[in-house]
Amino acid sequence: MIEMGKKYQTRDGRAVRILCVDGPSPSWPVIGFVGDERQVDWWTANGFHGSAVNNRDDLIPVLTKHEGWIIINHRGQIIDSFDTGTKASVESLCHWCEGETVHHAVWED
């Protein structure tokens, strides 16, 4: 479901500005602009623009890149994560736990 407050782009990478997700048409409730165009466009609640599979105008979320640190225990399980700080500052949190290691991580959501 397309939500207000989240960032979207078209499948072919053009920026989208969502105006509302509760438009007057039950079949096409998502209304917005594509790129610099000032012509209103419509999508289904799931972001589909037409009947074609993988339409270039379908909406997809813009992924945000994150960087941080994860602490992994001796069994290979992630036991904590931090999106700020330095490796040294994170290591200082687990210096008393035997077998834990700190690793740099990059992820998108």
C-alpha positions in Angstrom: 0.0 0.0 0.0 1.2 3.5 -0.9 1.5 5.7 2.2 1.7 9.4 2.7 5.0 10.6 4.2 7.1 7.9 2.4 9.2 8.6 -0.7 8.4 6.9 -4.1 9.7 7.0 -7.6 8.5 5.5 -10.8 9.9 2.1 -11.8 12.1 3.9 -14.4 13.5 6.2 -11.7 11.6 9.5 -12.0 10.8 11.3 -8.7 7.1 11.3 -7.6 5.3 13.7 -5.3 2.3 12.0 -3.7 -0.6 14.4 -3.1 -3.1 12.0 -1.5 -3.8 8.3 -1.1 -7.5 8.6 -0.6 -8.6 10.2 -3.9 -12.2 10.1 -5.2 -11.8 7.0 -7.3 -11.8 3.7 -5.3 -9.9 2.1 -8.1 -7.2 4.8 -8.4 -7.0 6.5 -5.0 -3.3 7.6 -5.2 -2.8 11.0 -6.9 0.4 12.7 -7.5 2.9 14.4 -9.9 5.8 12.7 -11.7 9.0 14.6 -12.0 8.5 18.3 -12.9 5.3 17.6 -14.7 2.3 19.5 -13.5 -0.2 17.0 -14.9 -1.9 14.9 -12.2 -1.3 11.2 -12.4 -3.3 8.4 -10.8 -2.3 5.0 -9.3 -4.0 2.1 -7.5 -3.6 1.7 -3.8 -0.7 -0.6 -4.4 1.1 1.9 -6.8 0.2 0.3 -10.1 -0.3 2.7 -13.0 -1.9 0.5 -15.6 -2.7 -3.0 -16.6 0.8 -3.8 -17.9 3.1 -5.8 -15.7 6.1 -3.7 -14.6 4.7 -0.5 -16.1 7.4 2.2 -16.2 5.0 4.5 -14.3 4.4 2.1 -11.4 5.4 3.4 -8.0 8.3 1.8 -6.1 9.7 3.0 -2.7 12.8 5.1 -2.7 15.3 3.1 -0.6 17.3 5.0 2.1 20.9 3.9 2.6 22.0 3.4 6.2 25.4 2.8 7.7 26.3 1.7 11.1 27.7 -1.1 13.3 26.5 -4.5 14.4 27.7 -6.6 17.3 27.9 -10.3 16.6 28.3 -12.9 19.3 30.3 -16.1 19.1 27.4 -18.0 17.6 27.1 -15.6 14.7 24.0 -13.9 16.0 23.5 -10.2 15.8 22.9 -9.0 19.3 22.8 -5.3 18.8 23.1 -2.6 16.2 24.0 1.1 16.1 23.5 3.7 13.4 25.8 6.2 14.9 29.1 6.4 16.6 32.5 5.0 15.8 33.7 1.4 15.8 35.8 2.2 18.9 32.8 3.6 20.8 30.7 0.5 19.9 33.5 -1.9 20.8 33.7 -0.2 24.2 30.1 -1.4 24.9 31.0 -5.0 24.4 34.6 -5.2 25.6 33.4 -7.2 28.6 31.6 -9.9 26.5 33.8 -12.7 25.4 33.6 -13.6 21.7 31.7 -10.6 20.5 32.9 -8.7 17.5 31.9 -5.4 15.9 31.3 -5.1 12.2 30.6 -2.3 9.8 27.2 -2.6 8.1 25.4 -0.9 5.2 21.7 -1.6 4.4 18.8 0.0 2.6 15.1 0.2 3.6 
